[in-house]
């Protein structure tokens, strides 16, 4: 069995999207350089992602930030103790 994982996360100033297989990173979005990176070593069969994967990661960041804003608005009146 293999563990295939996708990570999407964001904050007000940063974001992340990455794909991993068995704990090894296969692809991640470099939002500073505005490109996808495939950090696979040369001794493995290279796995490439389809065109548009980086653009999808950018769209996911917008959705993540919208969800973050919605959660903040929904939780603004909750006391820390709750």
CORHU-V147887 format. One record per helix or strand of 3 or more residues. SS is the DSSP state (alpha for helix, beta for strand). FROM is the first residue (numbers start at 1). TO is the last residue. Records with the same first field share a line. If there is no record, write none. Layout:
BEGIN
SS = FROM-TO / FROM-TO
END
This chain:
BEGIN
beta = 4-10 / 15-21 / 24-30 / 35-37
alpha = 53-75
END
